[in-house]
């Protein structure tokens, strides 16, 4: 995590500048989330990542209903075609800490049928079976955030923008069903006349058909325009944002000037343009400490624009102390964020429920969205032989998550140790190598691999001997034979590469590990493990008449799989794999 992200995390969690904010929300009974799923909000920017149908928008709807005066029922409600069962009342509760008292409130919201509204969400008393704490005795009748029976809802402004539904005024009017397209075009042309007047005259009020049609008419400031230009990579000279009802559609328009004759409204603008301008205006005018909920803001934005939009959001978070939660299908929003900011939602194939994971590395987020990493982008881990490959793959499959496994390929190099050392010499010449080498434990150099920075220039002539002594072999490094300076530089570079990309098994060899962990071999620990396993194979396979290398290897893999998974060597190999997975691109 970068220093800047670390500072932002500490300011959010440890200081009071961002309080009150929602620190977690628990779902005892809500939509298709696994019962008692808890979303922890540990960073001021939270990403909800998952495939379609994993309840990302539903979580945003719940968060929208948390602050005082807001209700989840505005977005999730029952109809005759889509009734919501009353057999088990939907409920969630959330936590926040009061700045004044230091108390942590737990606020329960429950969906009930009240006064003919089946989708009313009512604040309720704590329910212990949901995992809530017993309600403390009230000592101060004038307590700022609670009553006699329950905690008060958090007092916080909330902005929810669903970018699949943020449709401009012209598009909203144009795409509605009509019988006569010619008459419809004439009507739109007619309605655009008072809109053009409002834009040209910068009107803040305008009646049309006896009703007020303008609610906002805003000329973007230079700072706001610069942000749009930066995100979209364009050069807008003027941007006017206007919320109105001239098209009888109740939405917003933008009017853009790029040059003397290049002016247009959202009717000719791209959807990415209009959505960014809508978002910039909305976030820029949001009050301090607001809760901002964005549903798929990457819609219609190219990758570079997504990066720059995220940077704008982070800047506004720091400036206004905002709490922002984003539902997204874009892995690019996750790049550079701390693991705790990335929440993953996955459908459990057994229960058909949605499981929520509160921490995920940014480079694994694409996996959960269905992207499979190409082999060339994986961390390529090379080992000495097929049995070492089987050992690493066994740990990979048993100990690492599916997303971690997607980052790693384990292969062996015929030719043994020296071939691996020569291959490393080629890999080190690349600008960025995703290859690593895991040797048997009996190859580990005494005293480790020398740090080239600790070898003074006066000892350059010793560098070849250092390589020879360290690896019991001097790797063949491509170089000009007469260029001494290049030779010394490459020797140093090889040592540096080896320190980063070389690892050693926490056992002498794979064969030694198998023999040491099976009781039937306890009296043969002093013998050569390879010979022990060979003799074992001959005894076991003698009746079959097929004693070849493939049959022996199959037997070795069977012995390997019989070793208990809690073995300490598996723990250490797992750590090696996770560490080397960082070389995936």
C-alpha positions in Angstrom: 0.0 0.0 0.0 1.4 3.4 -0.9 2.2 5.9 1.8 -0.6 8.2 0.6 -3.2 5.4 0.9 -1.9 4.4 4.3 -2.2 8.0 5.5 -5.8 8.1 4.2 -6.7 4.9 5.9 -5.3 6.1 9.2 -7.1 9.4 9.0 -10.3 7.6 8.3 -10.1 4.9 11.0 -8.2 6.7 13.8 -9.1 10.4 13.5 -12.4 12.3 14.0 -12.4 14.2 10.7 -14.6 11.6 8.9 -16.9 10.8 11.8 -19.7 10.0 11.9 -19.5 7.4 9.2 -21.0 4.0 8.7 -18.3 1.6 9.9 -20.1 -1.7 9.1 -23.5 -3.0 8.0 -24.7 -6.5 8.9 -27.4 -8.4 6.9 -29.2 -10.9 9.1 -32.0 -11.2 6.5 -31.6 -9.3 3.3 -32.0 -10.2 -0.3 -29.9 -13.2 -1.3 -26.9 -12.4 0.9 -25.8 -15.2 3.2 -27.4 -14.7 6.6 -25.5 -12.4 8.9 -23.1 -11.3 6.2 -21.2 -8.2 7.3 -19.7 -5.5 5.2 -16.9 -3.6 7.0 -16.1 -0.1 5.7 -12.5 0.3 6.7 -11.5 2.9 4.1 -13.2 6.1 2.9 -13.5 4.6 -0.6 -15.1 1.1 -0.8 -15.5 -1.0 -4.0 -18.1 -3.7 -4.3 -16.9 -6.1 -6.9 -18.7 -9.1 -8.3 -20.5 -10.6 -11.3 -24.0 -9.8 -12.2 -26.6 -10.9 -9.7 -24.3 -10.7 -6.6 -26.4 -8.1 -4.8 -24.0 -5.1 -5.3 -26.8 -2.7 -6.1 -28.9 -4.1 -3.2 -26.1 -3.3 -0.8 -26.1 0.3 -2.1 -29.9 0.4 -1.6 -29.4 -0.7 2.0 -26.7 1.9 2.6 -29.0 4.6 1.1 -31.6 3.7 3.7 -29.2 4.1 6.6 -29.2 7.9 7.2 -32.0 9.7 9.0 -35.0 10.3 6.7 -34.0 7.8 4.0 -35.6 4.4 3.2 -34.4 1.4 1.3 -38.0 1.0 0.1 -37.4 3.9 -2.3 -35.4 1.4 -4.5 -36.5 -2.1 -3.3 -40.3 -2.5 -3.1 -42.9 -5.0 -3.8 -45.2 -5.2 -6.8 -47.8 -7.7 -8.0 -45.4 -9.2 -10.5 -42.5 -9.2 -8.0 -43.9 -9.6 -4.5 -41.5 -9.6 -1.6 -42.3 -12.4 0.9 -43.4 -11.2 4.4 -42.7 -14.6 5.9 -39.3 -13.5 7.1 -38.9 -9.7 7.6 -36.0 -8.3 5.8 -33.6 -6.5 8.1 -30.1 -5.1 8.4 -28.3 -3.1 11.1 -25.3 -0.8 10.9 -22.8 0.8 13.2 -21.3 4.2 13.6 -19.4 6.1 16.3 -20.6 9.4 17.7 -17.8 12.0 17.8 -19.2 13.8 20.9 -19.8 10.8 23.2 -17.5 8.1 21.6 -20.5 5.7 21.8 -20.8 3.1 19.0 -24.4 3.0 17.8 -26.1 -0.1 16.3 -29.1 0.9 14.3 -31.6 -1.8 13.1 -33.8 -1.2 10.1 -36.7 -3.6 9.4 -39.1 -3.8 6.5 -42.7 -3.8 7.8 -46.2 -3.1 6.4 -47.3 0.2 7.9 -50.3 2.4 7.0 -50.8 0.5 3.7 -47.1 0.7 2.7 -45.7 -2.8 2.6 -42.2 -1.4 2.0 -41.8 0.8 5.0 -38.4 0.5 6.7 -38.7 1.2 10.4 -35.9 1.8 12.9 -36.3 -1.0 15.6 -35.0 -2.0 18.9 -31.8 -4.1 19.0 -32.4 -7.8 18.3 -29.8 -10.0 20.1 -30.3 -13.0 17.8 -29.0 -10.9 14.9 -25.7 -10.4 16.7 -26.5 -7.0 18.1 -25.3 -5.9 21.6 -27.7 -5.5 24.5 -29.0 -2.0 24.7 -27.3 -0.1 27.5 -29.2 1.6 30.3 -29.8 5.3 29.5 -28.1 7.5 32.1 -28.5 10.8 30.4 -32.0 11.6 29.1 -30.6 14.1 26.8 -28.2 11.7 25.1 -27.5 13.1 21.6 -27.8 9.9 19.5 -30.2 7.6 21.4 -33.7 7.3 23.0 -34.8 5.0 25.7 -35.2 2.0 23.5 -33.0 2.5 20.4 -30.1 4.3 18.8 -30.8 7.2 16.4 -30.1 6.8 12.8 -26.9 8.5 11.5 -27.4 12.1 10.6 -25.7 12.2 7.2 -26.5 13.5 3.7 -26.6 10.8 1.1 -26.2 10.9 -2.7 -27.1 7.9 -4.8 -26.3 7.8 -8.5 -27.1 4.8 -10.7 -25.2 5.4 -13.9 -27.3 2.8 -15.8 -30.3 4.9 -15.0 -28.8 8.5 -15.1 -30.5 9.3 -18.5 -30.3 12.8 -19.8 -33.5 14.8 -20.5 -33.2 14.5 -24.3 -32.6 10.7 -24.3 -35.4 10.2 -21.8 -37.8 12.0 -24.1 -36.4 10.6 -27.3 -36.5 6.9 -26.4 -39.9 6.8 -24.9 -42.5 4.8 -26.9 -44.4 6.9 -29.5 -46.7 6.0 -32.4 -45.6 8.8 -34.8 -41.9 9.5 -34.9 -42.3 12.5 -37.2 -44.7 14.2 -34.8 -42.4 13.2 -31.9 -39.3 14.9 -33.6 -41.4 18.0 -34.2 -42.4 18.1 -30.5 -38.8 17.7 -29.3 -37.7 20.5 -31.7 -40.4 22.7 -30.2 -39.4 21.9 -26.6 -35.8 22.6 -27.3 -36.6 26.3 -28.0 -37.2 27.4 -24.4 -34.3 25.2 -23.2 -32.0 27.0 -25.6 -33.3 30.3 -24.3 -32.6 29.2 -20.7 -29.1 28.2 -21.7 -28.3 31.3 -23.7 -29.7 33.8 -21.1 -28.4 31.7 -18.1 -32.0 31.7 -16.7 -32.5 30.4 -13.2 -36.3 30.4 -13.6 -38.6 29.8 -16.6 -42.2 28.9 -16.8 -43.4 26.9 -19.7 -47.0 25.7 -20.1 -47.7 27.5 -16.8 -45.2 25.5 -14.8 -41.7 26.2 -13.5 -39.3 24.1 -15.6 -35.9 25.0 -14.3 -34.5 23.7 -11.0 -30.7 24.1 -11.6 -28.8 26.1 -14.2 -25.1 25.9 -13.5 -22.1 27.2 -15.5 -19.1 24.9 -14.7 -16.3 26.8 -13.0 -12.9 26.7 -14.6 -11.8 24.2 -11.9 -14.8 21.9 -12.7 -14.2 22.2 -16.4 -10.5 21.3 -15.9 -11.5 18.1 -14.1 -13.8 17.1 -16.9 -11.1 17.9 -19.5 -8.6 15.8 -17.5 -10.9 12.8 -17.1 -12.1 12.7 -20.7 -8.9 14.0 -22.4 -10.8 16.8 -24.1 -10.8 20.6 -24.2 -14.1 22.0 -23.3 -14.3 25.7 -23.4 -17.7 25.9 -21.6 -20.0 23.5 -19.9 -23.5 24.3 -18.8 -25.4 21.8 -16.6 -29.2 22.3 -16.3 -31.9 20.3 -14.5 -35.2 21.0 -16.1 -38.5 19.7 -17.4 -38.8 21.3 -20.8 -39.0 17.9 -22.5 -41.6 16.8 -19.9 -39.1 14.1 -18.8 -37.7 15.6 -15.5 -34.0 15.1 -16.0 -30.9 17.0 -16.8 -29.1 18.5 -19.9 -25.6 19.6 -20.6 -24.6 22.2 -23.2 -21.0 22.0 -24.3 -18.8 24.5 -26.1 -15.6 23.3 -27.7 -15.0 26.1 -30.1 -16.6 28.8 -32.1 -18.8 26.5 -34.2 -18.6 23.3 -32.2 -21.4 23.6 -29.6 -23.8 20.9 -28.8 -26.1 19.5 -26.1 -26.5 15.9 -24.7 -28.5 15.1 -27.8 -25.2 14.9 -29.7 -22.9 14.2 -26.8 -21.6 10.7 -25.8 -23.1 9.0 -22.8 -19.6 9.1 -21.1 -19.5 12.9 -21.5 -22.9 13.5 -19.9 -22.4 11.0 -17.1 -19.1 12.5 -16.1 -20.5 16.0 -16.1 -23.4 14.9 -14.0 -21.1 13.2 -11.5 -18.7 16.1 -11.2 -21.5 18.5 -10.6 -23.2 16.2 -8.0 -20.0 15.4 -6.0 -18.7 18.9 -6.2 -21.9 20.3 -4.6 -22.3 17.5 -2.0 -21.8 18.7 1.6 -18.9 17.7 3.8 -19.0 14.1 5.3 -21.7 13.1 2.8 -22.3 9.4 2.0 -21.8 9.0 -1.8 -23.1 5.8 -3.5 -22.2 5.2 -7.1 -23.6 2.4 -9.1 -21.3 1.4 -12.0 -19.8 4.9 -12.7 -17.4 3.3 -15.3 -20.3 3.0 -17.7 -19.3 4.3 -21.2 -15.8 5.3 -19.9 -12.6 4.2 -21.4 -9.9 2.7 -19.1 -7.8 5.9 -18.8 -10.9 7.9 -17.9 -11.8 5.4 -15.2 -8.3 5.8 -13.6 -8.7 9.6 -13.6 -12.2 9.5 -12.3 -11.1 7.5 -9.4 -8.3 10.0 -8.7 -10.9 12.8 -8.7 -13.1 10.9 -6.2 -10.1 10.3 -3.9 -9.2 14.0 -4.0 -12.8 14.9 -3.1 -12.8 12.3 -0.3 -9.8 14.0 1.2 -11.1 17.5 0.6 -14.7 17.0 1.9 -14.1 14.0 4.2 -16.6 12.0 2.2 -17.5 8.3 2.5 -17.8 6.8 -1.0 -19.1 3.3 -1.9 -18.9 2.2 -5.5 -20.5 -0.9 -7.1 -18.4 -1.7 -10.2 -17.5 -4.3 -12.9 -14.2 -2.5 -13.6 -11.0 -4.0 -12.1 -9.3 -0.7 -13.0 -10.9 1.1 -10.1 -9.1 -1.3 -7.7 -5.5 -0.7 -8.9 -3.4 0.8 -6.0 -6.2 0.6 -3.4 -5.5 -1.2 -0.1 -7.0 -4.7 0.2 -9.5 -3.6 2.9 -11.1 -1.2 0.3 -12.0 -4.0 -2.0 -15.0 -6.1 -1.2 -15.8 -9.2 -3.2 -19.2 -10.8 -3.7 -19.4 -14.4 -4.9 -22.3 -16.8 -5.4 -22.0 -20.0 -3.4 -22.7 -22.9 -5.7 -23.9 -25.1 -2.8 -26.3 -22.7 -1.1 -27.1 -20.3 -4.0 -26.5 -17.5 -1.6 -24.1 -14.6 -2.0 -20.9 -14.7 0.1 -19.2 -11.4 1.0 -15.4 -11.2 1.5 -14.1 -8.0 3.1 -10.6 -7.9 1.8 -9.0 -8.7 -1.6 -5.8 -7.8 -3.3 -6.4 -5.4 -6.2 -4.8 -7.6 -8.8 -7.2 -10.4 -8.0 -10.3 -8.3 -8.5 -10.5 -9.0 -12.2 -10.7 -12.8 -11.5 -14.0 -12.3 -9.5 -15.4 -10.4 -12.5 -14.8 -13.4 -14.8 -11.5 -12.4 -16.4 -9.1 -15.2 -16.8 -5.4 -14.2 -16.7 -3.5 -15.3 -19.8 -0.6 -17.7 -19.2 1.9 -15.1 -20.3 0.7 -12.7 -17.6 0.9 -15.3 -14.7 3.8 -15.7 -12.3 5.8 -18.5 -13.9 7.5 -20.6 -11.2 10.0 -23.1 -12.4 11.3 -26.1 -10.4 13.9 -28.9 -10.9 11.7 -31.9 -11.6 8.2 -33.3 -12.0 7.9 -34.3 -8.3 8.8 -30.8 -7.1 6.2 -29.5 -9.6 3.6 -31.9 -8.1 4.5 -30.7 -4.6 4.0 -27.1 -5.4 0.8 -27.7 -7.3 -0.5 -29.8 -4.4 0.0 -26.8 -2.1 -1.3 -24.4 -4.7 -4.6 -26.3 -5.0 -5.0 -27.1 -1.3 -3.9 -23.8 0.3 -4.4 -20.9 -2.0 -7.7 -19.3 -3.1 -9.0 -19.7 -6.6 -8.1 -16.1 -7.4 -4.5 -16.7 -6.1 -4.2 -19.8 -8.2 -5.2 -17.9 -11.3 -2.0 -15.9 -10.9 0.5 -18.8 -10.8 1.8 -21.4 -13.2 4.2 -24.1 -11.9 6.4 -25.9 -14.4 9.6 -27.9 -14.4 12.7 -27.5 -16.5 14.3 -30.7 -17.9 18.0 -30.4 -17.4 18.1 -29.7 -13.7 19.7 -27.0 -11.6 22.3 -25.6 -14.0 19.7 -25.3 -16.8 17.5 -23.3 -14.4 20.5 -21.0 -13.5 21.2 -20.4 -17.2 17.5 -19.6 -17.8 17.5 -17.1 -15.0 20.4 -15.3 -16.8 18.1 -14.8 -19.8 15.2 -13.7 -17.6 17.2 -11.1 -15.7 17.8 -9.2 -19.0 14.1 -8.5 -19.4 12.7 -5.1 -18.3 10.3 -7.0 -16.1 10.4 -10.8 -15.6 7.5 -12.7 -14.3 9.6 -15.9 -13.9 10.8 -17.2 -10.5 12.8 -20.3 -9.7 12.2 -22.7 -6.7 15.1 -25.0 -6.1 15.3 -28.0 -3.8 16.4 -27.2 -0.3 19.8 -29.0 -0.7 20.7 -26.3 -3.2 20.4 -23.4 -0.7 23.7 -21.5 -0.5 25.5 -21.4 2.8 24.9 -17.9 4.1 22.3 -17.1 1.5 22.8 -15.1 -1.8 25.2 -12.3 -1.5 23.9 -8.7 -1.8 25.8 -7.1 -4.7 25.6 -3.7 -3.0 27.8 -5.1 -0.3 30.5 -6.0 -2.8 32.8 -3.0 -3.3 34.0 -2.0 -6.8 37.5 -3.0 -5.8 36.3 -6.6 -5.6 34.8 -6.7 -9.1 37.3 -9.4 -10.1 35.8 -11.6 -7.4 32.2 -11.5 -8.7 32.5 -14.5 -10.9 34.0 -16.5 -8.0 31.1 -15.3 -5.8 28.6 -16.7 -8.3 30.5 -20.0 -8.6 30.7 -20.3 -4.8 27.1 -19.4 -4.3 25.5 -21.6 -6.9 28.3 -24.2 -7.4 28.1 -23.2 -11.0 28.7 -20.0 -12.9 25.6 -19.2 -15.0 26.1 -18.5 -18.7 25.2 -14.9 -19.0 25.0 -13.3 -22.5 27.6 -10.6 -22.7 30.4 -9.1 -24.9 33.5 -11.1 -24.0 35.8 -8.1 -24.1 33.7 -5.6 -22.2 34.8 -5.9 -18.5 32.5 -3.2 -17.3 29.5 -4.9 -18.8 30.6 -8.2 -17.3 30.8 -6.9 -13.8 27.5 -5.1 -14.2 25.8 -8.3 -15.3 27.3 -10.4 -12.5 25.9 -7.9 -10.0 22.6 -7.8 -11.8 22.4 -11.6 -11.6 22.9 -11.6 -7.9 20.2 -9.0 -7.5 17.8 -10.9 -9.7 18.5 -14.2 -7.7 17.8 -12.5 -4.4 14.4 -11.5 -5.7 13.4 -14.4 -7.8 15.1 -17.5 -6.3 13.5 -19.5 -3.5 14.4 -22.9 -1.9 12.1 -25.6 -0.7 11.9 -26.0 3.1 13.0 -29.6 2.7 16.1 -31.2 1.1 14.2 -32.7 -1.8 10.6 -33.7 -2.6 11.6 -37.3 -2.2 13.1 -36.7 1.2 9.9 -34.9 2.3 7.7 -37.8 1.3 9.9 -40.4 3.0 10.1 -38.3 6.2 6.3 -38.0 6.4 5.3 -41.7 6.0 5.6 -44.1 8.9 6.5 -47.1 6.7 9.8 -45.3 5.8 10.8 -44.4 9.3 13.6 -47.0 9.5 15.0 -45.9 6.2 15.6 -42.2 6.9 19.4 -42.6 6.5 19.0 -44.1 3.0 18.8 -42.1 -0.2 15.1 -41.1 -0.5 15.1 -41.6 -4.2 16.3 -45.2 -3.8 13.8 -45.7 -1.0 10.9 -44.6 -3.2 12.2 -46.6 -6.1 12.4 -49.8 -4.0 8.9 -49.1 -2.7 7.5 -48.7 -6.2 9.1 -52.0 -7.3 7.4 -53.8 -4.4 4.0 -52.2 -5.0 4.0 -52.5 -8.7 5.8 -55.8 -9.2 2.5 -57.7 -9.8 1.4 -55.3 -12.5 4.5 -55.8 -14.6 4.5 -52.1 -15.5 7.4 -50.5 -13.5 8.2 -47.4 -15.5 8.8 -43.7 -14.7 5.2 -42.8 -15.2 4.0 -45.5 -12.8 6.6 -44.5 -10.2 5.6 -40.9 -10.5 1.9 -41.7 -10.0 2.8 -43.6 -6.9 4.9 -40.7 -5.5 2.0 -38.3 -6.1 -0.3 -40.7 -4.2 2.1 -40.7 -1.3 2.3 -36.9 -1.4 -1.5 -36.6 -1.3 -1.7 -38.8 1.8 0.4 -36.3 3.9 -1.8 -34.3 6.3 -2.6 -30.8 5.0 -1.6 -29.2 8.2 2.1 -30.1 7.6 4.5 -27.2 8.4 6.3 -27.6 5.1 3.0 -27.0 3.3 2.7 -23.7 5.3 6.1 -22.6 4.2 5.6 -23.5 0.6 2.3 -21.6 0.6 4.1 -18.5 1.8 6.6 -18.9 -1.0 3.8 -19.2 -3.6 1.9 -16.1 -2.3 5.2 -14.1 -2.3 6.1 -15.1 -5.9 2.6 -14.5 -7.2 3.4 -10.8 -7.0 5.3 -11.2 -10.2 2.1 -11.8 -12.1 1.2 -8.9 -14.4 
